[in-house]
Amino acid sequence: MVKKTNHYIIILCGGTGPRLWPLSRVNHPKQFLKIFSDNSLLKETLLRAQKIVPPENIFIVTNSKYSSLIKHDLKGLIKVQNVLAEPQRKNTAMAILYASAVISRLNPQATITSFPSDHFIGQLSNFKHDINQGFQLAQNNEIVTFGIKPNSPSTSFGYIQVNPKNHVLQFIEKPKIDLAKELIRKNSWYWNSGIYTFKIDTLIKEFRLYSKEYLPLFIKLQENYQHPKIVQKIYSLSPSLPIDIAISEKSKAMTLIPATFSWNDVGEWKSIYQELPKNKNHNSTLPKNVKYLELNSKNCLISADTNKLVGLVDVNNLAVIDTPDALLICNIANDGSFRVRELVSKIVQNPSLKHYFTGKYD
């Protein structure tokens, strides 16, 4: 029987959340927003992790610019040495490899679960059960992922196909709407939750098979993770690939556990609207004490300063997101909120406007 003390959790905390602009900015991204409670999404993620493994077995991988935000947000909840600051953003494959290198020096027998810092998870007892099941299954030298049964033809998520024994057959990343409709009619497809469990030696075996350029970086990180200047040099040599492309989409050792918990990646305003409580006209507010009046308006999300009154007249299916320096109005009945990323790209490409994303409003 493998000791549960061999179970470690990596929380990935490096994204900028452009589809949640204007609340999410480069200097204060979505994982630090308080959306569903008085805690940030990151703090909620950490508290979930602490129900599964001891606090000392939890590591956060983040961009160095967010280290101070994390220390403030999670004061007293995580040791400083368990916050691993990346010198550059090199996507999730490198982030997972970095943390795995550090953990392997502490416990070569470790089994690791990695998950993003900014997801909505419900039914926590089910979540704990599923993650513990994944820990046991990973002892069979499998990389375990957790699939969400689709309830709509979403174009915002990746899809995973499995065979009757739940071995992963293929991935499709963010399909077009017609293909998404076709996929959800079949019982063999799941949304990709982005949560993985694996033994370290299994992960390294898969890197050796499919992305061997990472192996010398892993060895160097093991030897030098306590030396920031050397870590910076190692990162400068790294590819920038998501773990899905580096490993998951190629691996023959992937097994899926159908999740029994509720999940949403809250990556856009539509998905946040789906998880918030609503009034009789299906309108929601963020925070809950936003003041607004509605006339013949429904299915809307309103976010504004609580000192401001928002009026809605004859509008449907809108997200109205007001901040001191920016206002977003987008459709949440179609792919409008998903396309906010395109709007942010236009903002960043304009030198006179880029600060509206790269800087945080006061």
Beta strands, then each sheet from edge to edge (+ up, - down):
strand 1: 7-13
strand 2: 58-63
strand 3: 83-86
strand 4: 111-116
strand 5: 120-122
strand 6: 143-148
strand 7: 159-162
strand 8: 168-172
strand 9: 189-199
strand 10: 254-258
strand 11: 262-264
strand 12: 284-286
strand 13: 291-295
strand 14: 301-303
strand 15: 309-313
strand 16: 318-322
strand 17: 327-331
sheet 1: 3+ 2+ 1+ 4+ 9- 6+ 10+
sheet 2: 3+ 2+ 1+ 4+ 9- 7+ 8-
sheet 3: 5+ 11-
sheet 4: 12+ 14+ 16+ 17-
sheet 5: 13+ 15+
end
